[in-house]
Amino acid sequence: MSERGNTLGAGSSIRSNRDFKLLMTSATIFAAIDGLVYTVLQLYLKSLGFTGASIGRFILIQGMSSALMILPFGIISDMMDRRKLVALGVASSSTAVLVVVITQEEPVVMVAAPLFGIGNAIFSPSLSALVSERVGDSELETAYALHAVLVQAAYGSSAMIGWAPEILAGVGYSLQDAYRLSIAWLAPFGLAAVLPAMLVRKSESRSKRDFRISRNPVVMRVTVTQLLIGFGAGLSVPMLSYYLSVKFGVESGPIGSINSIVSFIAIPFYFLVPSISHRLGSLKAIVLPQVASIPLMALLPFAPGFEIASILFISRQILMNMSSPLLTAFLMRHASPGERATASALTSIAWRIPNSASAQIGGYLFDVDLDAPLFATSAIYAVYISVFYALFREMER
């Protein structure tokens, strides 16, 4: 890896790193909004009369907006003040929440989709690169694992909002109004995350970065694998809340609860990730949990009831996602400091474009055969893991 130079905060302990703490504050608030989109929003859209195809279209617009913008913003992030882009990303997603709560008309609700997508496109590569600036190489796994822990805690907390609509509906509100009241507070809460991002100290050693697309072979290989997993995930994962609601006749309370359980149970696994990586090596620590998750996804359609489905769902989500900070650290370590945001954006766009397209396909499939998208995802994940292992088996951190 390249030398870092005199980047502010690099090499200092994460525990005493002021800038890292500020970044994690913004990241946690952003994750709460993102958790809302994943867990509650599609059930709100369902209550408005959106079909599976319509919800798939919302996810398509959201994902394609993110995919189209994430590489340009990744390049911009490698050329300018990343703090401002982190703040702008949070503001865009908060504005999307406002759009969702002020209308019930499908064409207007759809306006929120690109705002959510662009917010994520701005936020994600800038945050990943900014974190890598503020901590030393030896602490990358720990930093991204801690980030994952905080994100999971935020996801878990926002998922519990799912009970609020059911409580409000029980005291006389319509289900649509109950959903709207339950998520409206996230708009001002999200805007508050702009402040800690802007309080991060600007590095005095930032140099002007030229436009360039990475030719780093590790970045290129990761990009190839993200095309596969993005397509497979898009067929079912973005609409798993919708699937559970239709399959088992449950609403946002129970579904929010299992998403919350996933998030909080995942936290100790993320704390274990750095030690697992050092013991087994990065490749095995990434691949083995994902291998174990595939049969759990394939068995979900055969669950006799919501309780068994919940156990499969929770186990699958934890195993599939626990290695994500390792992949981020692996990518950041093998990308030079001047291309890290661009590399993050490139791999993200490789995931998002097929993910967005397949979400629309999955939405139609859910209307035709409710279980088919889960079987398709399981099969493609098996191919993805095989390709990932083949590409990186000669490399260990």
C-alpha positions as CSV (number, residue, x, y, z in Angstrom):
1,M,0.0,0.0,0.0
2,S,1.0,3.6,-0.6
3,E,2.2,5.8,2.3
4,R,-0.5,8.0,3.8
5,G,1.5,11.1,4.3
6,N,0.4,13.6,7.0
7,T,-3.3,13.1,6.9
8,L,-5.1,14.5,9.9
9,G,-6.1,11.8,12.3
10,A,-4.3,8.9,10.5
11,G,-2.6,6.6,12.8
12,S,-4.3,7.9,16.0
13,S,-6.3,5.5,18.2
14,I,-9.9,5.2,17.0
15,R,-11.0,5.5,20.7
16,S,-9.5,9.0,20.9
17,N,-10.0,10.1,17.2
18,R,-12.4,13.1,17.3
19,D,-13.0,13.2,13.5
20,F,-13.8,9.5,13.4
21,K,-16.4,9.9,16.1
22,L,-18.0,12.8,14.3
23,L,-18.1,10.8,11.1
24,M,-19.7,7.9,12.9
25,T,-22.4,10.3,14.3
26,S,-23.4,11.3,10.8
27,A,-23.2,7.8,9.5
28,T,-25.5,6.5,12.3
29,I,-28.1,9.1,11.6
30,F,-27.9,8.4,7.8
31,A,-28.3,4.7,8.6
32,A,-31.5,5.3,10.5
33,I,-33.0,6.9,7.4
34,D,-31.7,4.1,5.2
35,G,-33.2,1.5,7.6
36,L,-36.5,3.2,7.2
37,V,-36.3,2.9,3.4
38,Y,-35.5,-0.8,3.7
39,T,-38.0,-1.8,6.4
40,V,-40.9,0.5,6.6
41,L,-41.2,2.5,3.4
42,Q,-42.2,-0.4,1.1
43,L,-45.0,-1.4,3.6
44,Y,-46.2,2.2,3.6
45,L,-46.2,2.1,-0.2
46,K,-48.1,-1.2,-0.1
47,S,-50.7,0.5,2.2
48,L,-51.1,3.2,-0.5
49,G,-52.0,0.5,-3.0
50,F,-48.7,0.1,-4.7
51,T,-48.3,-3.4,-6.3
52,G,-45.1,-5.4,-6.2
53,A,-44.3,-4.1,-9.7
54,S,-44.8,-0.5,-8.5
55,I,-42.6,-1.0,-5.5
56,G,-40.0,-2.6,-7.7
57,R,-40.2,0.5,-10.0
58,F,-39.6,2.7,-7.0
59,I,-36.5,0.6,-6.1
60,L,-35.4,0.7,-9.7
61,I,-35.6,4.5,-9.9
62,Q,-33.8,4.8,-6.5
63,G,-31.1,2.4,-7.5
64,M,-30.5,3.7,-11.0
65,S,-30.3,7.3,-9.7
66,S,-27.7,6.1,-7.2
67,A,-25.9,4.1,-9.9
68,L,-25.7,6.9,-12.4
69,M,-24.5,9.4,-9.8
70,I,-22.2,7.4,-7.5
71,L,-19.2,7.3,-9.9
72,P,-19.3,11.1,-10.7
73,F,-19.6,11.9,-7.0
74,G,-16.9,9.4,-6.2
75,I,-14.6,11.2,-8.6
76,I,-15.6,14.6,-7.2
77,S,-15.0,13.3,-3.7
78,D,-11.4,12.5,-4.7
79,M,-11.0,16.0,-5.9
80,M,-12.6,18.2,-3.2
81,D,-13.7,18.5,0.4
82,R,-15.3,15.2,1.3
83,R,-17.0,16.6,4.4
84,K,-19.3,18.7,2.4
85,L,-20.3,15.7,0.2
86,V,-21.1,13.6,3.3
87,A,-23.3,16.5,4.6
88,L,-25.0,16.9,1.2
89,G,-25.8,13.2,1.0
90,V,-27.6,13.2,4.3
91,A,-29.6,16.4,3.3
92,S,-30.7,14.7,0.1
93,S,-32.1,11.6,1.8
94,S,-33.8,13.8,4.5
95,T,-35.5,15.7,1.8
96,A,-36.7,12.5,0.3
97,V,-38.4,11.6,3.6
98,L,-40.3,14.9,3.4
99,V,-41.5,14.2,-0.1
100,V,-42.8,10.8,1.0
101,V,-44.8,12.1,3.9
102,I,-46.5,15.0,2.2
103,T,-48.4,13.1,-0.5
104,Q,-50.2,9.8,-1.3
105,E,-50.1,10.3,-5.1
106,E,-47.8,7.7,-6.8
107,P,-46.2,10.0,-9.4
108,V,-45.2,12.5,-6.6
109,V,-44.0,9.7,-4.2
110,M,-41.8,8.5,-7.0
111,V,-39.9,11.8,-6.8
112,A,-38.5,10.6,-3.5
113,A,-36.8,7.6,-5.2
114,P,-34.1,9.6,-7.0
115,L,-33.5,11.8,-3.9
116,F,-32.9,8.7,-1.8
117,G,-30.6,7.3,-4.5
118,I,-28.6,10.4,-5.0
119,G,-28.2,10.9,-1.3
120,N,-26.7,7.4,-1.0
121,A,-24.5,8.0,-4.1
122,I,-23.1,11.2,-2.5
123,F,-22.7,9.8,1.0
124,S,-21.3,6.3,0.7
125,P,-18.0,6.8,-1.3
126,S,-17.2,10.0,0.5
127,L,-17.7,8.5,3.9
128,S,-15.6,5.4,3.1
129,A,-12.8,7.4,1.8
130,L,-12.9,10.0,4.6
131,V,-12.8,7.2,7.2
132,S,-9.7,5.7,5.5
133,E,-8.1,9.1,5.7
134,R,-8.7,9.5,9.4
135,V,-7.5,6.1,10.6
136,G,-4.3,4.2,10.1
137,D,-4.0,1.2,7.7
138,S,-3.6,-1.1,10.7
139,E,-7.0,0.0,12.1
140,L,-9.0,-0.2,8.9
141,E,-10.8,-3.5,9.8
142,T,-11.6,-2.2,13.2
143,A,-12.8,1.2,11.9
144,Y,-15.1,-0.4,9.3
145,A,-16.3,-3.0,11.8
146,L,-17.2,-0.3,14.2
147,H,-19.0,1.6,11.4
148,A,-21.0,-1.6,10.7
149,V,-21.9,-1.9,14.4
150,L,-23.2,1.6,14.5
151,V,-25.1,1.2,11.3
152,Q,-26.7,-2.0,12.5
153,A,-27.8,-0.3,15.8
154,A,-29.3,2.5,13.8
155,Y,-31.1,0.0,11.5
156,G,-32.4,-1.9,14.5
157,S,-33.7,1.3,16.2
158,S,-35.4,2.6,13.0
159,A,-36.9,-0.8,12.2
160,M,-38.7,-0.7,15.6
161,I,-40.6,2.2,14.1
162,G,-42.6,-0.5,12.5
163,W,-44.7,-0.9,15.6
164,A,-45.7,2.8,15.7
165,P,-48.1,2.6,12.6
166,E,-49.8,-0.4,14.2
167,I,-50.3,1.3,17.5
168,L,-51.6,4.5,15.8
169,A,-53.9,2.5,13.6
170,G,-55.2,0.8,16.7
171,V,-56.3,4.1,18.2
172,G,-58.2,5.3,15.1
173,Y,-55.7,6.6,12.5
174,S,-55.9,5.2,9.0
175,L,-53.0,2.9,8.2
176,Q,-51.6,5.4,5.6
177,D,-51.7,8.3,8.1
178,A,-50.2,6.1,10.8
179,Y,-47.2,5.3,8.5
180,R,-46.8,8.9,7.6
181,L,-46.8,10.1,11.2
182,S,-44.3,7.4,12.1
183,I,-41.7,8.4,9.7
184,A,-42.1,12.2,9.4
185,W,-39.6,12.9,12.3
186,L,-36.8,11.4,10.4
187,A,-36.6,14.4,8.1
188,P,-35.4,17.0,10.7
189,F,-33.4,14.2,12.5
190,G,-31.6,13.5,9.3
191,L,-30.8,17.2,8.6
192,A,-29.2,17.4,12.0
193,A,-26.5,15.0,10.8
194,V,-25.1,17.7,8.6
195,L,-23.5,19.4,11.6
196,P,-21.1,16.7,12.8
197,A,-20.0,16.1,9.2
198,M,-19.0,19.7,8.9
199,L,-17.2,19.7,12.2
200,V,-14.7,17.2,11.0
201,R,-11.4,19.0,10.5
202,K,-10.4,19.6,6.9
203,S,-7.1,18.0,6.0
204,E,-4.4,20.5,5.1
205,S,-2.5,17.9,3.1
206,R,-5.2,17.2,0.5
207,S,-3.7,17.5,-3.0
208,K,-5.6,18.2,-6.2
209,R,-6.7,14.9,-7.8
210,D,-7.1,14.3,-11.5
211,F,-10.0,12.5,-13.1
212,R,-9.1,8.9,-13.4
213,I,-10.8,5.5,-13.4
214,S,-8.8,2.9,-11.4
215,R,-7.0,0.2,-13.3
216,N,-6.0,-1.5,-10.1
217,P,-6.5,-5.2,-10.7
218,V,-8.0,-5.8,-7.2
219,V,-10.5,-3.0,-7.7
220,M,-11.4,-4.5,-11.1
221,R,-11.9,-8.0,-9.7
222,V,-14.0,-6.7,-6.9
223,T,-16.1,-4.8,-9.5
224,V,-16.7,-8.0,-11.5
225,T,-18.0,-9.8,-8.4
226,Q,-20.3,-6.9,-7.4
227,L,-22.0,-7.1,-10.8
228,L,-23.0,-10.7,-9.9
229,I,-24.1,-10.2,-6.3
230,G,-25.9,-7.0,-7.2
231,F,-28.1,-8.7,-9.8
232,G,-28.8,-11.6,-7.5
233,A,-29.7,-9.5,-4.5
234,G,-31.9,-7.2,-6.5
235,L,-34.3,-10.0,-7.5
236,S,-35.5,-10.4,-3.9
237,V,-33.6,-8.8,-1.1
238,P,-34.9,-5.2,-1.4
239,M,-38.4,-6.5,-1.2
240,L,-38.1,-9.1,1.6
241,S,-40.3,-7.0,3.8
242,Y,-43.0,-7.0,1.1
243,Y,-42.5,-10.7,0.6
244,L,-42.9,-11.5,4.3
245,S,-46.0,-9.3,4.5
246,V,-47.7,-11.0,1.5
247,K,-46.5,-14.5,2.3
248,F,-47.5,-14.6,6.0
249,G,-50.1,-11.8,6.3
250,V,-48.1,-9.6,8.7
251,E,-47.5,-5.9,8.8
252,S,-44.8,-3.5,9.8
253,G,-44.7,-4.3,13.5
254,P,-43.5,-8.0,13.3
255,I,-41.4,-7.3,10.2
256,G,-39.8,-4.3,11.9
257,S,-39.1,-6.4,14.9
258,I,-37.2,-9.1,13.0
259,N,-35.2,-6.5,11.1
260,S,-34.4,-4.9,14.5
261,I,-33.4,-8.3,15.9
262,V,-31.1,-8.9,12.9
263,S,-29.4,-5.6,13.5
264,F,-28.8,-6.0,17.2
265,I,-27.8,-9.7,17.0
266,A,-25.3,-8.8,14.2
267,I,-23.5,-6.3,16.4
268,P,-21.3,-8.9,18.3
269,F,-20.6,-10.6,15.0
270,Y,-19.2,-7.4,13.7
271,F,-17.0,-7.0,16.8
272,L,-15.6,-10.5,16.0
273,V,-14.9,-9.8,12.3
274,P,-11.4,-8.3,12.8
275,S,-10.2,-11.3,14.9
276,I,-11.8,-13.8,12.5
277,S,-10.0,-12.1,9.6
278,H,-6.6,-12.2,11.4
279,R,-7.2,-15.9,12.3
280,L,-8.6,-17.2,9.0
281,G,-7.4,-14.6,6.5
282,S,-9.6,-12.1,4.8
283,L,-10.8,-14.4,1.9
284,K,-12.1,-17.2,4.1
285,A,-13.6,-14.7,6.6
286,I,-15.5,-13.1,3.7
287,V,-16.6,-16.3,1.9
288,L,-17.5,-18.8,4.6
289,P,-20.4,-16.9,6.2
290,Q,-21.8,-16.1,2.8
291,V,-21.7,-19.8,1.8
292,A,-23.6,-20.7,5.0
293,S,-26.3,-18.0,4.2
294,I,-27.4,-19.5,0.8
295,P,-29.4,-22.5,2.0
296,L,-31.2,-20.4,4.5
297,M,-32.5,-18.1,1.8
298,A,-33.5,-21.1,-0.3
299,L,-35.4,-22.6,2.6
300,L,-37.4,-19.5,3.4
301,P,-40.3,-20.2,1.0
302,F,-40.8,-23.6,2.7
303,A,-41.2,-22.1,6.2
304,P,-44.6,-23.2,7.6
305,G,-45.2,-20.0,9.4
306,F,-43.8,-16.5,10.2
307,E,-41.9,-17.7,13.3
308,I,-39.8,-20.3,11.4
309,A,-39.4,-17.8,8.5
310,S,-38.1,-15.3,11.0
311,I,-35.4,-17.6,12.3
312,L,-34.3,-18.3,8.7
313,F,-34.4,-14.7,7.8
314,I,-32.5,-13.5,10.8
315,S,-29.8,-16.1,10.4
316,R,-29.5,-15.5,6.7
317,Q,-29.2,-11.7,7.0
318,I,-26.5,-11.9,9.7
319,L,-24.3,-14.4,7.9
320,M,-24.6,-12.7,4.5
321,N,-23.7,-9.3,5.7
322,M,-21.2,-9.8,8.6
323,S,-18.3,-9.8,6.2
324,S,-19.1,-6.5,4.5
325,P,-16.6,-4.4,6.6
326,L,-13.9,-6.9,5.6
327,L,-14.6,-6.4,1.9
328,T,-14.6,-2.6,2.4
329,A,-11.2,-2.7,4.3
330,F,-9.8,-5.1,1.6
331,L,-10.8,-2.7,-1.1
332,M,-9.5,0.4,0.7
333,R,-6.2,-1.3,1.5
334,H,-5.5,-2.2,-2.1
335,A,-6.6,1.2,-3.6
336,S,-4.2,4.1,-3.4
337,P,-5.3,7.0,-1.1
338,G,-5.9,9.2,-4.2
339,E,-8.4,6.8,-5.7
340,R,-10.2,5.4,-2.7
341,A,-13.5,7.3,-3.2
342,T,-13.4,6.5,-6.9
343,A,-12.7,2.8,-6.2
344,S,-15.6,2.7,-3.7
345,A,-17.9,4.4,-6.2
346,L,-16.8,2.1,-9.0
347,T,-17.6,-1.1,-7.1
348,S,-20.8,0.4,-5.8
349,I,-22.0,1.3,-9.3
350,A,-21.2,-2.2,-10.4
351,W,-23.5,-3.5,-7.6
352,R,-26.3,-0.9,-8.0
353,I,-27.0,-1.0,-11.8
354,P,-27.7,-4.7,-12.0
355,N,-29.4,-4.5,-8.5
356,S,-31.7,-1.8,-9.7
357,A,-32.6,-3.5,-12.9
358,S,-33.2,-6.9,-11.3
359,A,-35.4,-5.2,-8.6
360,Q,-37.9,-4.4,-11.3
361,I,-37.7,-7.9,-12.6
362,G,-38.1,-9.3,-9.1
363,G,-41.1,-7.0,-8.5
364,Y,-42.9,-8.5,-11.5
365,L,-41.9,-12.0,-10.4
366,F,-43.4,-11.5,-7.0
367,D,-46.7,-10.7,-8.6
368,V,-46.5,-13.9,-10.7
369,D,-44.8,-16.4,-8.3
370,L,-44.1,-15.1,-4.9
371,D,-41.3,-17.6,-4.1
372,A,-39.4,-17.6,-7.4
373,P,-37.3,-14.5,-6.8
374,L,-35.8,-16.1,-3.6
375,F,-34.8,-19.3,-5.5
376,A,-33.2,-17.2,-8.2
377,T,-31.2,-15.1,-5.7
378,S,-29.9,-18.2,-4.0
379,A,-28.7,-19.7,-7.3
380,I,-26.9,-16.5,-8.3
381,Y,-25.3,-16.1,-4.9
382,A,-23.8,-19.5,-5.3
383,V,-22.3,-18.4,-8.6
384,Y,-21.0,-15.2,-7.1
385,I,-19.2,-16.9,-4.2
386,S,-17.6,-19.3,-6.6
387,V,-16.3,-16.5,-8.8
388,F,-15.2,-14.4,-5.8
389,Y,-13.1,-17.3,-4.4
390,A,-11.6,-18.1,-7.8
391,L,-10.5,-14.5,-8.4
392,F,-8.9,-14.0,-5.0
393,R,-7.8,-17.4,-3.7
394,E,-4.2,-16.6,-4.6
395,M,-4.4,-13.4,-2.5
396,E,-4.5,-13.2,1.2
397,R,-4.2,-10.0,3.2
